[in-house]
Amino acid sequence: MSLINQMLQDLEQRSAGGIHSVPSGIHGQIRAVPARRRIHPAWWMLLPVPFLAGAAFWYWMRPALPTRPPRATQGAQAVQQIQQVQQVQPASNLSLKIASQLDSLPPDTAPATAPEPKPYLSPTPVTPREDDRAADKAAEKAAEPKAAEPPKVQQMMPAKTDDARPVEVTKHVSELTPQQHAENEYREAAVLIQAGKQTEAIAMLQQALKLDARHAGVREALIGLLLQARRSDDALKVAQDGLALDPAQPGLTMILARVQLDQGDLHAALATMEHGMPYAGSNAEYHAFAAALMIRDRRNKEAVQQYTAALTVQPQNGVWWMGLGMALQSENHLPEAREAFLRADRSDTLAPELKAFVEQRLAQLPKP
């Protein structure tokens, strides 16, 4: 209040002394507040004491501010003081008072509204000592070594589909068929045979035959092992069972006929071969074996037919030419028999004893 009054009085004195620093239009409207009764100077000395005590109490109890208030707050304080003066001074003097008060501010301060203070994180005021303690704790916590975090394992999640229904995954487990199992047993038995384990191989082939009774290779190999083991009855049974399932097996038919021949049953062997003749086709070995059995049974005419069929497929087989010559000689077809023996001798496929037998027959036959 006193500061504002002194400023107004100074302005009135300048106007009265001829200093026209204020426009004449508002010169007559500015009046100073009448001087009050003066107080004893001793009271002026005691007057600041309560203000200083209040200021000290306020300074001690004020909340700690994070930053220094900007200079713009000085303008806000000046405006507050002017509002207090407005209660005493006339409204007409307000503009000059504001201008005078703003002139006393620093040049870089603008009469702007003071920014609102940011709210504190804690509702309770924090003293400077508590700030220091919090800063020390934060520094200690930062200095502590952090525990190593376990490595994150990135899980592979199935891709989401637009359909909310669960996706059904059908797993197809390929299982071996009985035929495939039998083939595997057959291959393992071959390894056992090469290793000389005949008994184990027979058991494995029997198991394979139970899985696939129509496996011709398994059945023929089993018959061969049974014959080596002098189990001809078991071999005969295995061969007969196979032909009962499928008679169109020329190889198995010849095996059964050989087993029957080894047992001394020539007629059974011939019957087996004749039964399988419709399925022989152009099997040269089948026709030649049937012809050999027919010569033993003195069925030479039929033997000539079977040897002719075999030699049509394999004309370089000397043994078959020898058998044809014997059948023709028995049928008294001597020129044809001599020609057959000559073809056998020129084939160069005969063993020495057979070659000697052919030369003996050529010597017996008349030359043309």
Rosetta blueprint (number, residue, H / E / L):
1 M L
2 S H
3 L H
4 I H
5 N H
6 Q H
7 M H
8 L H
9 Q H
10 D H
11 L H
12 E H
13 Q H
14 R H
15 S H
16 A H
17 G L
18 G L
19 I L
20 H L
21 S L
22 V L
23 P L
24 S H
25 G H
26 I H
27 H L
28 G L
29 Q L
30 I L
31 R L
32 A L
33 V L
34 P L
35 A L
36 R L
37 R L
38 R L
39 I L
40 H L
41 P H
42 A H
43 W H
44 W H
45 M H
46 L H
47 L L
48 P H
49 V H
50 P H
51 F H
52 L H
53 A H
54 G H
55 A H
56 A H
57 F H
58 W H
59 Y H
60 W H
61 M H
62 R L
63 P L
64 A L
65 L L
66 P L
67 T L
68 R L
69 P L
70 P L
71 R L
72 A H
73 T H
74 Q H
75 G H
76 A H
77 Q H
78 A H
79 V H
80 Q H
81 Q H
82 I H
83 Q H
84 Q H
85 V H
86 Q H
87 Q L
88 V L
89 Q L
90 P L
91 A H
92 S H
93 N H
94 L H
95 S H
96 L H
97 K H
98 I H
99 A H
100 S H
101 Q H
102 L H
103 D H
104 S L
105 L L
106 P L
107 P L
108 D L
109 T L
110 A L
111 P L
112 A L
113 T L
114 A L
115 P L
116 E L
117 P L
118 K L
119 P L
120 Y L
121 L L
122 S L
123 P L
124 T L
125 P L
126 V L
127 T L
128 P H
129 R H
130 E H
131 D H
132 D H
133 R H
134 A H
135 A H
136 D H
137 K H
138 A H
139 A H
140 E H
141 K H
142 A H
143 A H
144 E L
145 P L
146 K L
147 A L
148 A L
149 E L
150 P L
151 P L
152 K L
153 V L
154 Q L
155 Q L
156 M L
157 M L
158 P L
159 A L
160 K L
161 T L
162 D L
163 D L
164 A L
165 R L
166 P L
167 V L
168 E L
169 V L
170 T L
171 K L
172 H L
173 V L
174 S L
175 E L
176 L L
177 T L
178 P H
179 Q H
180 Q H
181 H H
182 A H
183 E H
184 N H
185 E H
186 Y H
187 R H
188 E H
189 A H
190 A H
191 V H
192 L H
193 I H
194 Q H
195 A L
196 G L
197 K L
198 Q H
199 T H
200 E H
201 A H
202 I H
203 A H
204 M H
205 L H
206 Q H
207 Q H
208 A H
209 L H
210 K H
211 L H
212 D L
213 A L
214 R L
215 H L
216 A H
217 G H
218 V H
219 R H
220 E H
221 A H
222 L H
223 I H
224 G H
225 L H
226 L H
227 L H
228 Q H
229 A L
230 R L
231 R L
232 S H
233 D H
234 D H
235 A H
236 L H
237 K H
238 V H
239 A H
240 Q H
241 D H
242 G H
243 L H
244 A H
245 L H
246 D L
247 P L
248 A L
249 Q L
250 P H
251 G H
252 L H
253 T H
254 M H
255 I H
256 L H
257 A H
258 R H
259 V H
260 Q H
261 L H
262 D H
263 Q L
264 G L
265 D L
266 L H
267 H H
268 A H
269 A H
270 L H
271 A H
272 T H
273 M H
274 E H
275 H H
276 G L
277 M H
278 P H
279 Y H
280 A L
281 G L
282 S L
283 N L
284 A H
285 E H
286 Y H
287 H H
288 A H
289 F H
290 A H
291 A H
292 A H
293 L H
294 M H
295 I H
296 R H
297 D L
298 R L
299 R L
300 N H
301 K H
302 E H
303 A H
304 V H
305 Q H
306 Q H
307 Y H
308 T H
309 A H
310 A H
311 L H
312 T H
313 V H
314 Q L
315 P L
316 Q L
317 N L
318 G H
319 V H
320 W H
321 W H
322 M H
323 G H
324 L H
325 G H
326 M H
327 A H
328 L H
329 Q H
330 S H
331 E L
332 N L
333 H L
334 L H
335 P H
336 E H
337 A H
338 R H
339 E H
340 A H
341 F H
342 L H
343 R H
344 A H
345 D H
346 R H
347 S L
348 D L
349 T L
350 L L
351 A L
352 P H
353 E H
354 L H
355 K H
356 A H
357 F H
358 V H
359 E H
360 Q H
361 R H
362 L H
363 A H
364 Q H
365 L L
366 P L
367 K L
368 P L
